[in-house]
Amino acid sequence: MAEDGAPPARTIPGLTSARQRQIRALFRWLSWLSPALAARLALRLFITPRSRRISAADAGFLASAATRRLPTAHGQVQIYEWPGDGPAVLVLHGWISYAGQLGAMIEGLRAQHLRVVAFDAPAHGASGGRQADLPSFRDALAAVSGACAPDGAILAHSFGAISAASWLAEDAAAARLRAALLIGLPRDIGYLFDSFSSAMALRGDVIKRVRTLFRARYGGDPHDYSAPVLAQRIHIPVLLVHGGVDEYIPAAHAREVALQLRDGHIEVIAGLNHSAPLRDPATVALMARFIAERVRA
């Protein structure tokens, strides 16, 4: 794979080769039988994250936090909180992930003596629900922010990052934050949908039907949920961090968003893939310093 380039073939998180072959075969058969039924199944799969068991190591890390359950419109959300100085740093994971997988990043923030509040998004980790989308991520973020105030910054990864951008742009309560750090940010939901359609080898007529169903459900096309457009309405300092060899989201997406931010900075880290910035010691330290300096400003 070329450094800082798009991968040669679209892929999506958590999809093994064996599972991909099975699902593609199912869609070939179903598309022949009923394109409408294939479209309904495709949309359902697109908003249904694969279940991922919390590992023993991550469970041990999460046990160090104070925990509570927060009722939301999308089910019970699991919250983890570590004490520290000043307002909280909200931490939000990406698709088919959970709070414990950002353990190294959370420890980096704690090393700066910051208060950290992380949570499992709906249908992820220990939270309730079976389906998830940008509105459910964003609504859960708003609910956690309100319940755990005061908060001074947000750090979010991947799908969580575009959800955070939506919240920062559209929720007046988010204007009180002092900084945002968005890692592995996709340009828009349309890119994620196109990656899904490519990975599933959906037929053109089925894709067209899925888009119609999407518009009926959400009121717009997947490409309408655009991070560059949202960025124009975000006025707090933002640091965009992206792996130079990200296998899911090209670093060009972050560069496009950075151009639209009023106070934006970007770091593309050579040699790191989609999730590696969350674990790489030097990058974790860089991100923790950015947050700490602005929260305490």
FILUM-111408 format. One record per residue (C-alpha): residue number from 1; chain; x, y, z. Coordinates in steps of 0.001 Angstrom, whole numbers, plus 500000, padded with zeros to 6 digits. Each point is the difference from the previous one (the first is absolute). Layout:
REM FILUM-111408
nr / kette / px / py / pz
NUM / A / X / Y / Z
...
This chain:
REM FILUM-111408
nr / kette / px / py / pz
1 / A / 500000 / 500000 / 500000
2 / A / 501321 / 503451 / 499121
3 / A / 500725 / 502377 / 502865
4 / A / 497167 / 502526 / 500456
5 / A / 498059 / 498506 / 497072
6 / A / 496615 / 498372 / 499606
7 / A / 500033 / 496206 / 500404
8 / A / 499744 / 498035 / 496740
9 / A / 496675 / 498499 / 501054
10 / A / 497369 / 501263 / 502401
11 / A / 499576 / 498071 / 503221
12 / A / 498121 / 500428 / 503258
13 / A / 500965 / 499286 / 503619
14 / A / 499392 / 496560 / 501445
15 / A / 499354 / 498220 / 496694
16 / A / 501974 / 496795 / 499567
17 / A / 500583 / 498509 / 496554
18 / A / 497856 / 496967 / 500842
19 / A / 497138 / 502152 / 501260
20 / A / 500256 / 502237 / 496942
21 / A / 499694 / 497018 / 497644
22 / A / 496920 / 498769 / 501861
23 / A / 498252 / 503374 / 499937
24 / A / 500854 / 500627 / 496344
25 / A / 498521 / 496620 / 499081
26 / A / 496861 / 500838 / 501966
27 / A / 499604 / 503322 / 498197
28 / A / 500535 / 498406 / 496570
29 / A / 497181 / 497568 / 500679
30 / A / 497734 / 502545 / 501667
31 / A / 500550 / 502622 / 497294
32 / A / 498897 / 497472 / 497388
33 / A / 496964 / 499034 / 502078
34 / A / 498910 / 503486 / 501146
35 / A / 502077 / 503187 / 499639
36 / A / 497625 / 501744 / 502403
37 / A / 500599 / 497391 / 502694
38 / A / 503747 / 500148 / 499373
39 / A / 499891 / 503780 / 500494
40 / A / 498140 / 499717 / 503294
41 / A / 502516 / 497458 / 501276
42 / A / 502919 / 502162 / 498839
43 / A / 498764 / 503048 / 501895
44 / A / 499392 / 497887 / 503088
45 / A / 503548 / 498612 / 499858
46 / A / 501415 / 503493 / 499418
47 / A / 498581 / 501246 / 503313
48 / A / 500512 / 496799 / 502025
49 / A / 503495 / 499803 / 501529
50 / A / 501527 / 496567 / 500430
51 / A / 500040 / 498965 / 503642
52 / A / 503480 / 500135 / 501530
53 / A / 500669 / 498440 / 503384
54 / A / 501921 / 502171 / 502460
55 / A / 503402 / 498358 / 500467
56 / A / 501244 / 498991 / 503439
57 / A / 502806 / 502563 / 499820
58 / A / 497620 / 502801 / 499048
59 / A / 497522 / 498923 / 502686
60 / A / 502784 / 500205 / 502563
61 / A / 500865 / 503519 / 498852
62 / A / 496365 / 501133 / 500063
63 / A / 499670 / 498656 / 503555
64 / A / 502274 / 502854 / 501101
65 / A / 497275 / 502516 / 499109
66 / A / 496894 / 501110 / 501851
67 / A / 497074 / 498702 / 497956
68 / A / 496347 / 500762 / 499561
69 / A / 497143 / 499426 / 497565
70 / A / 498288 / 502918 / 498290
71 / A / 496516 / 499597 / 498489
72 / A / 499755 / 501539 / 496522
73 / A / 497580 / 499923 / 497085
74 / A / 502152 / 497254 / 498478
75 / A / 500269 / 497796 / 503089
76 / A / 502233 / 499814 / 503053
77 / A / 503463 / 501484 / 499431
78 / A / 502955 / 498748 / 502055
79 / A / 502202 / 502806 / 501375
80 / A / 503541 / 499709 / 501410
81 / A / 501579 / 502863 / 501946
82 / A / 503516 / 500551 / 501339
83 / A / 500607 / 502937 / 502382
84 / A / 502368 / 502845 / 499219
85 / A / 500440 / 503744 / 499983
86 / A / 497713 / 502398 / 498183
87 / A / 497149 / 499344 / 497562
88 / A / 499602 / 496595 / 498425
89 / A / 501407 / 498713 / 496747
90 / A / 497256 / 498033 / 498238
91 / A / 501310 / 496923 / 498167
92 / A / 498015 / 498293 / 497235
93 / A / 501030 / 496843 / 498105
94 / A / 499251 / 498989 / 496416
95 / A / 497851 / 497361 / 498262
96 / A / 499983 / 496482 / 501551
97 / A / 502333 / 501228 / 502716
98 / A / 499467 / 500942 / 503656
99 / A / 501501 / 502266 / 502645
100 / A / 502523 / 497438 / 501242
101 / A / 501756 / 499881 / 496635
102 / A / 501112 / 503601 / 500541
103 / A / 501762 / 499028 / 503224
104 / A / 503443 / 501251 / 498958
105 / A / 498543 / 503350 / 498962
106 / A / 498042 / 500302 / 503239
107 / A / 503138 / 499237 / 501982
108 / A / 501793 / 502713 / 498030
109 / A / 497354 / 502513 / 501038
110 / A / 500162 / 498823 / 503603
111 / A / 503777 / 500490 / 499964
112 / A / 499180 / 503661 / 499430
113 / A / 497806 / 499842 / 503151
114 / A / 496864 / 500576 / 497953
115 / A / 496521 / 498834 / 500910
116 / A / 498851 / 497498 / 497366
117 / A / 496464 / 498887 / 499144
118 / A / 499664 / 497206 / 497423
119 / A / 496928 / 498044 / 498990
120 / A / 498836 / 497150 / 497812
121 / A / 497808 / 501263 / 497164
122 / A / 496567 / 498410 / 499441
123 / A / 500252 / 496370 / 498804
124 / A / 503692 / 499931 / 500972
125 / A / 501906 / 498621 / 502961
126 / A / 497860 / 499804 / 503131
127 / A / 497348 / 502451 / 498777
128 / A / 496527 / 498968 / 498922
129 / A / 498461 / 499939 / 496540
130 / A / 500524 / 497948 / 496860
131 / A / 500346 / 502656 / 497302
132 / A / 502050 / 503187 / 499784
133 / A / 500463 / 502957 / 497684
134 / A / 501301 / 503554 / 500073
135 / A / 496899 / 501385 / 501782
136 / A / 500217 / 497383 / 502764
137 / A / 503749 / 500620 / 500517
138 / A / 499426 / 503762 / 500035
139 / A / 496994 / 499814 / 502323
140 / A / 501872 / 497761 / 502438
141 / A / 502912 / 502436 / 499946
142 / A / 497686 / 502893 / 500806
143 / A / 498379 / 498025 / 502827
144 / A / 503339 / 499023 / 501543
145 / A / 501262 / 503574 / 499685
146 / A / 496947 / 501294 / 501837
147 / A / 500199 / 497352 / 502713
148 / A / 503747 / 500320 / 500629
149 / A / 500473 / 503766 / 499705
150 / A / 502084 / 502012 / 500122
151 / A / 501895 / 498773 / 496973
152 / A / 502812 / 501838 / 498315
153 / A / 501057 / 497923 / 497003
154 / A / 499103 / 497023 / 497858
155 / A / 502171 / 497288 / 498475
156 / A / 498326 / 497702 / 497475
157 / A / 501093 / 497346 / 497505
158 / A / 498723 / 499052 / 496536
159 / A / 496189 / 499729 / 499908
160 / A / 500030 / 501579 / 503452
161 / A / 501993 / 502883 / 498489
162 / A / 497422 / 500878 / 497347
163 / A / 497273 / 499614 / 502642
164 / A / 501926 / 502411 / 502225
165 / A / 500374 / 502447 / 497104
166 / A / 496233 / 499915 / 499531
167 / A / 499465 / 500688 / 503703
168 / A / 502551 / 502824 / 500084
169 / A / 498418 / 501657 / 496953
170 / A / 496353 / 499560 / 500891
171 / A / 499652 / 500037 / 503820
172 / A / 500345 / 503406 / 501661
173 / A / 501042 / 498306 / 503248
174 / A / 503190 / 498779 / 498299
175 / A / 501170 / 503592 / 499468
176 / A / 501236 / 500127 / 503598
177 / A / 502738 / 497454 / 499265
178 / A / 503563 / 501248 / 499686
179 / A / 501350 / 497455 / 497515
180 / A / 499217 / 496969 / 497842
181 / A / 502283 / 497224 / 498799
182 / A / 498674 / 497923 / 497099
183 / A / 501941 / 496880 / 498964
184 / A / 499505 / 498060 / 496750
185 / A / 497156 / 502299 / 498945
186 / A / 498035 / 498913 / 496889
187 / A / 498909 / 502685 / 497541
188 / A / 496336 / 498992 / 500033
189 / A / 497582 / 497161 / 500627
190 / A / 499786 / 499540 / 496243
191 / A / 503612 / 498800 / 499882
192 / A / 499239 / 497460 / 502725
193 / A / 496892 / 498875 / 498125
194 / A / 501983 / 499636 / 496766
195 / A / 502621 / 497926 / 501850
196 / A / 497221 / 497790 / 501379
197 / A / 498385 / 499620 / 496566
198 / A / 503355 / 499082 / 498442
199 / A / 500881 / 497520 / 502754
200 / A / 496583 / 498336 / 499635
201 / A / 500205 / 500127 / 496163
202 / A / 496492 / 501473 / 499831
203 / A / 498423 / 500312 / 496566
204 / A / 499357 / 503472 / 498630
205 / A / 496218 / 499653 / 500119
206 / A / 500186 / 498826 / 503633
207 / A / 502218 / 502954 / 500948
208 / A / 497485 / 502369 / 498435
209 / A / 497203 / 498436 / 502061
210 / A / 502093 / 500209 / 503196
211 / A / 500548 / 503714 / 499397
212 / A / 496245 / 500465 / 499648
213 / A / 499433 / 498169 / 503296
214 / A / 502746 / 502069 / 501645
215 / A / 498395 / 503262 / 498890
216 / A / 496607 / 498837 / 501266
217 / A / 501493 / 499132 / 503391
218 / A / 502377 / 502944 / 500497
219 / A / 498732 / 502746 / 497716
220 / A / 503155 / 500224 / 497889
221 / A / 502566 / 498119 / 497938
222 / A / 503027 / 498420 / 501742
223 / A / 502281 / 502588 / 498346
224 / A / 497977 / 502813 / 501590
225 / A / 501550 / 499142 / 503384
226 / A / 503244 / 501777 / 499135
227 / A / 502874 / 500778 / 502369
228 / A / 501354 / 502897 / 497854
229 / A / 496584 / 501674 / 500157
230 / A / 499730 / 499407 / 503744
231 / A / 503536 / 501350 / 500499
232 / A / 498944 / 503436 / 498782
233 / A / 497768 / 500296 / 503085
234 / A / 502602 / 498869 / 502567
235 / A / 501778 / 502938 / 501623
236 / A / 502070 / 498405 / 502770
237 / A / 503600 / 498794 / 499472
238 / A / 500057 / 496609 / 498234
239 / A / 502904 / 497623 / 499484
240 / A / 499544 / 497383 / 497282
241 / A / 502250 / 496933 / 500329
242 / A / 500165 / 497386 / 497247
243 / A / 502134 / 496956 / 499295
244 / A / 502015 / 500304 / 496806
245 / A / 499115 / 496426 / 498971
246 / A / 496415 / 499937 / 501269
247 / A / 498386 / 496947 / 498416
248 / A / 496427 / 501316 / 500279
249 / A / 500070 / 503797 / 499638
250 / A / 502553 / 501846 / 497830
251 / A / 501897 / 502802 / 501741
252 / A / 498775 / 502280 / 497192
253 / A / 496651 / 500060 / 501804
254 / A / 501526 / 501681 / 503042
255 / A / 501867 / 502490 / 497810
256 / A / 496758 / 500940 / 498273
257 / A / 498295 / 500590 / 503340
258 / A / 502945 / 501981 / 501394
259 / A / 499614 / 502583 / 497237
260 / A / 496477 / 500783 / 501223
261 / A / 500781 / 500433 / 503696
262 / A / 500318 / 503463 / 501514
263 / A / 502681 / 498813 / 502452
264 / A / 501188 / 496663 / 498680
265 / A / 503299 / 498124 / 500057
266 / A / 500865 / 496658 / 498440
267 / A / 502572 / 497291 / 500719
268 / A / 500370 / 497115 / 497536
269 / A / 502188 / 497399 / 501699
270 / A / 502139 / 497986 / 497566
271 / A / 499795 / 496220 / 500273
272 / A / 496881 / 499848 / 502206
273 / A / 496766 / 498290 / 499006
274 / A / 496425 / 500894 / 500979
275 / A / 500155 / 499115 / 503704
276 / A / 503739 / 500286 / 500669
277 / A / 499920 / 503705 / 501038
278 / A / 498007 / 498899 / 503059
279 / A / 502867 / 497729 / 501129
280 / A / 503207 / 501525 / 498630
281 / A / 501782 / 501530 / 503034
282 / A / 501339 / 503088 / 498222
283 / A / 496646 / 500758 / 498367
284 / A / 498086 / 499406 / 503230
285 / A / 502335 / 502418 / 501786
286 / A / 499536 / 502609 / 497257
287 / A / 496213 / 499758 / 500194
288 / A / 499904 / 500050 / 503807
289 / A / 502149 / 503141 / 500063
290 / A / 497736 / 501725 / 497472
291 / A / 496950 / 499288 / 502147
292 / A / 501666 / 500891 / 503302
293 / A / 501371 / 503331 / 498765
294 / A / 496617 / 501157 / 498718
295 / A / 497871 / 498686 / 502841
296 / A / 502229 / 501890 / 502436
297 / A / 500339 / 503143 / 497880
